Amino acid sequence: GLILLVGLARITWHSKFYPNIEIAGIEVGGLTRAQAKSKLELATQEYQARLGFNGTTWTVPFQSVEYEIEGTLNEAYRYGRRFQIGDYLLMLIGKKTNFPLQLFEGKTTKLEGLISEIASAIEIPPIEASVAIQRQKIVVSNGTYGRVIEGEAFDQKRRETHGRLQSEIVEIPTTV
């Protein structure tokens, strides 16, 4: 029975995505690769993420993130075609499967510019404590902590948000 079910699913959905498949929250089940690709390209061209820190927000410019749409489509298309029983069971119960959009490594020039602008607004360089002798007196100057953006944590949060085309504000993590 299971073999018959798998065979029937493969014939019915030949060259189309299986039902209940989503990429970044966009339903692609029942679509061909070309239809899904155009739908994703349109969504990514119109997507703008927002970054925030202490009530200030910055909007990421259009098309400043490069998506690996082909790789994402390949991964989503293989779902149910990998001969893994778990895939078929999830399809049988009608569970939605959501794949995040894959992003190219690195950052675009637009994104680098925005991150530099944000860093200059947020980051505060630390001041080291010092001891000096002035007019035959010892003068102690207290230092202050600085604030810097946590690069890896920020990049991970930003990539997750971009990969899911989420609209909520990504809070920029900092350390003292």
C-alpha positions in Angstrom: 0.0 0.0 0.0 2.8 2.4 0.9 4.6 1.7 -2.4 1.3 2.3 -4.3 0.8 5.6 -2.4 4.3 6.8 -3.2 3.9 5.9 -6.8 0.6 7.6 -7.1 2.0 10.8 -5.5 5.0 10.8 -7.9 2.7 10.4 -10.9 0.2 13.0 -9.7 2.8 15.6 -8.8 5.3 14.9 -11.6 7.3 18.1 -12.3 5.4 20.0 -9.6 6.0 20.7 -6.0 4.2 18.5 -3.6 1.2 20.0 -1.8 1.7 22.0 1.5 5.2 23.1 0.5 6.1 26.7 1.3 9.3 28.7 0.7 9.7 31.6 3.0 5.9 31.4 3.8 5.0 31.5 0.1 2.9 28.5 -1.0 4.5 26.7 -3.9 2.6 23.4 -3.7 1.2 22.4 -7.0 3.3 24.9 -8.9 6.0 24.1 -11.5 9.6 25.2 -10.9 9.1 28.2 -13.3 6.0 29.3 -11.6 7.5 29.0 -8.2 10.7 30.8 -9.3 8.8 33.8 -10.7 6.7 34.0 -7.5 9.8 34.0 -5.3 11.6 36.5 -7.5 8.7 38.9 -7.2 8.5 38.4 -3.4 12.2 39.0 -2.9 12.3 42.1 -5.1 9.5 43.7 -3.0 10.9 42.6 0.3 12.4 45.1 2.7 13.6 44.1 6.2 13.9 46.5 9.1 16.7 46.7 11.6 16.2 48.3 15.0 18.1 49.4 18.1 16.6 51.3 21.1 13.6 52.5 19.2 15.5 53.6 16.1 14.8 51.6 12.9 16.6 51.4 9.6 15.0 49.9 6.4 17.2 47.6 4.3 17.2 48.9 0.7 15.4 46.9 -1.9 17.4 44.1 -3.5 20.4 44.6 -1.1 20.3 40.9 -0.2 21.1 38.3 -2.8 19.0 35.1 -2.7 20.0 31.6 -3.9 16.6 30.9 -5.4 17.7 28.0 -7.5 19.2 26.2 -4.6 16.2 26.8 -2.4 13.9 25.5 -5.2 16.0 22.4 -5.5 15.8 21.7 -1.8 12.0 22.2 -1.7 11.5 20.1 -4.9 13.4 17.2 -3.4 11.1 17.0 -0.5 9.1 13.8 -0.9 11.4 12.6 -3.7 14.3 11.6 -1.4 12.7 8.2 -0.5 12.4 9.2 3.2 9.4 7.8 4.9 9.1 10.8 7.2 8.5 13.1 4.2 5.6 10.9 3.0 4.0 10.7 6.4 4.1 14.4 6.8 2.5 14.8 3.4 -0.2 12.3 4.3 -1.3 14.2 7.4 -1.2 17.5 5.4 1.5 19.2 7.5 2.9 22.3 5.9 6.6 22.3 5.3 8.3 25.7 5.1 11.8 26.0 3.6 13.7 29.3 4.2 15.2 31.1 1.2 19.0 30.5 1.0 21.2 33.5 0.8 24.4 34.0 -1.0 27.4 34.3 1.2 28.8 37.8 1.8 27.0 41.1 1.7 26.2 43.5 -1.1 27.6 47.0 -1.3 24.2 48.4 -0.4 24.0 46.2 2.7 27.6 46.9 3.7 26.9 50.7 3.5 23.8 50.4 5.7 25.6 48.3 8.3 28.4 50.8 8.4 25.9 53.6 8.9 24.2 51.7 11.7 27.5 50.9 13.3 28.5 54.5 13.4 25.2 55.4 15.0 25.3 52.6 17.6 28.9 51.8 18.5 30.7 53.7 21.2 34.5 53.2 21.5 35.6 52.3 25.0 37.8 54.7 27.0 40.7 53.0 28.9 41.3 54.0 32.5 44.5 55.9 33.0 46.8 57.1 35.7 48.9 60.2 35.2 51.0 62.6 37.2 50.0 66.2 36.8 51.6 69.0 38.8 53.1 66.5 41.2 49.8 64.8 41.9 48.5 61.4 40.8 45.4 61.8 38.7 43.3 58.7 38.1 40.9 58.9 35.1 38.1 56.3 35.1 37.5 54.5 31.8 34.1 53.8 30.3 32.7 50.8 28.6 32.0 51.0 24.9 29.3 49.4 22.9 29.9 47.3 19.8 27.6 45.3 17.5 27.8 41.5 18.0 28.8 40.7 14.5 28.0 36.9 14.3 24.7 37.1 16.3 23.6 40.1 14.2 24.4 38.4 11.0 22.6 35.2 12.0 19.5 37.0 13.1 19.5 39.1 9.9 20.0 36.0 7.6 17.1 34.2 9.4 14.8 37.1 8.9 15.8 37.6 5.3 15.5 33.9 4.6 11.9 33.8 5.9 11.0 37.2 4.4 9.7 38.3 7.8 8.5 41.8 8.4 9.2 42.2 12.1 12.1 44.4 13.2 15.4 42.7 13.7 16.9 43.9 17.0 20.6 44.6 16.6 22.5 42.7 19.4 25.3 44.6 21.1 27.9 43.9 23.7 29.5 46.2 26.2 
